[in-house]
């Protein structure tokens, strides 16, 4: 009789940790943000608002030829990746990540460029943070 109780207790205790961790679906980002010296609270907020914490997020739609047919930005630029880095930063991406804008869909490149922009401009590239709670 004690054994089923112990097993049940172990299952309950074991499931408490994932339940707590799952309260914030972006918590997995914390060590990555720290690695790139980005303020955790602000950039968790940015990642949630900008991409839903999806490193592969793109704010555009493309046709079969690869041409942009829709973008959220009125100027036609495209935002990519976790922090939704704008395509106007193409040269920065090329310099820091050694490639094109599609590298922004890789977490490390996105955070590297995000860190560079933050060090240079603060939170300005992410104007949405002005509504940060």
GULOBA-709076 format. One record per residue (C-alpha): residue number from 0; x, y, z. Coordinates in Angstrom, 1 decimal, always signed. Layout:
num_east_north_up
NUM_X_Y_Z
...
***
This chain:
num_east_north_up
0_+0.0_+0.0_+0.0
1_+2.8_+2.4_+0.8
2_+4.5_+1.7_-2.6
3_+1.6_+3.1_-4.7
4_+1.5_+6.1_-2.5
5_+5.2_+6.7_-2.9
6_+4.9_+6.3_-6.7
7_+1.9_+8.7_-6.7
8_+3.9_+11.2_-4.6
9_+6.9_+10.9_-6.9
10_+4.8_+11.5_-9.9
11_+3.2_+14.5_-8.4
12_+6.5_+16.0_-7.3
13_+8.1_+15.2_-10.6
14_+5.3_+16.9_-12.5
15_+5.4_+20.0_-10.4
16_+8.7_+21.1_-11.9
17_+7.6_+21.0_-15.5
18_+4.3_+22.7_-14.6
19_+6.1_+25.6_-13.0
20_+8.6_+25.8_-15.9
21_+5.7_+25.8_-18.4
22_+4.1_+28.8_-16.8
23_+6.4_+30.9_-19.0
24_+6.8_+29.3_-22.5
25_+9.7_+31.6_-23.1
26_+11.7_+30.7_-20.0
27_+14.0_+28.5_-22.2
28_+15.4_+31.8_-23.6
29_+16.9_+33.0_-20.3
30_+20.4_+31.4_-20.6
31_+20.6_+32.5_-24.3
32_+19.7_+36.1_-23.4
33_+22.3_+36.1_-20.6
34_+24.9_+34.7_-23.0
35_+24.4_+37.8_-25.3
36_+24.2_+40.2_-22.3
37_+20.6_+41.1_-23.1
38_+18.4_+42.2_-20.1
39_+16.3_+39.2_-19.5
40_+13.0_+40.8_-18.4
41_+12.9_+43.2_-21.3
42_+13.9_+40.7_-24.0
43_+11.6_+38.0_-22.8
44_+8.8_+40.6_-23.2
45_+10.1_+41.5_-26.7
46_+10.4_+37.9_-27.8
47_+6.8_+37.2_-26.6
48_+5.4_+40.3_-28.3
49_+7.4_+40.1_-31.5
50_+7.5_+36.4_-32.3
51_+5.6_+34.5_-29.6
52_+9.1_+33.2_-28.7
53_+9.4_+31.5_-32.1
54_+12.9_+31.7_-33.5
55_+11.6_+31.0_-37.0
56_+8.9_+33.7_-37.1
57_+8.7_+35.9_-40.2
58_+6.3_+38.8_-40.6
59_+5.8_+38.3_-44.4
60_+4.1_+36.1_-46.9
61_+5.9_+35.0_-50.1
62_+4.5_+33.7_-53.5
63_+5.9_+30.7_-55.2
64_+8.6_+32.8_-56.8
65_+9.9_+33.9_-53.5
66_+8.6_+37.4_-53.9
67_+7.1_+39.2_-50.9
68_+3.3_+39.6_-51.3
69_+2.5_+40.8_-47.8
70_+4.4_+42.3_-44.9
71_+3.3_+43.9_-41.6
72_+5.6_+46.8_-42.1
73_+4.2_+49.7_-44.2
74_+7.6_+50.3_-45.8
75_+7.8_+46.7_-47.2
76_+10.7_+45.6_-44.9
77_+10.6_+42.2_-43.3
78_+11.2_+41.2_-39.7
79_+12.7_+37.8_-39.0
80_+13.4_+35.5_-36.1
81_+12.9_+35.6_-32.4
82_+13.5_+39.3_-31.9
83_+12.0_+40.2_-35.3
84_+15.1_+41.9_-36.6
85_+14.2_+44.1_-39.5
86_+15.7_+43.7_-43.0
87_+17.1_+47.2_-42.9
88_+19.9_+45.7_-40.8
89_+21.1_+43.5_-43.7
90_+24.7_+44.8_-43.6
91_+24.9_+44.2_-39.8
92_+23.6_+40.6_-40.3
93_+26.1_+40.1_-43.1
94_+28.9_+41.4_-40.9
95_+28.0_+39.6_-37.7
96_+26.6_+36.3_-39.0
97_+28.5_+36.1_-42.3
98_+25.5_+35.6_-44.5
99_+22.1_+36.8_-45.6
100_+19.0_+37.7_-43.8
101_+17.7_+34.1_-43.5
102_+20.4_+33.6_-40.9
103_+18.2_+35.7_-38.6
104_+16.0_+32.5_-38.3
105_+18.9_+30.9_-36.4
106_+18.7_+31.7_-32.7
107_+22.4_+32.6_-32.2
108_+22.5_+35.0_-35.2
109_+19.3_+36.7_-34.2
110_+20.5_+37.2_-30.6
111_+23.9_+38.3_-31.8
112_+22.4_+41.0_-34.0
113_+19.9_+41.9_-31.3
114_+22.7_+42.3_-28.8
115_+24.6_+44.6_-31.2
116_+21.5_+46.7_-31.8
117_+20.8_+46.9_-28.1
118_+24.3_+48.0_-27.3
119_+24.2_+50.6_-30.0
120_+20.6_+51.9_-29.8
121_+19.1_+50.6_-26.6
122_+15.5_+49.4_-26.9
123_+14.7_+51.9_-29.7
124_+14.7_+49.2_-32.4
125_+11.8_+47.5_-30.5
126_+9.5_+50.5_-30.0
127_+6.9_+48.1_-28.7
128_+8.8_+48.1_-25.4
129_+7.6_+51.6_-24.7
130_+4.4_+49.8_-23.5
131_+6.5_+47.5_-21.3
132_+4.7_+46.8_-18.0
***
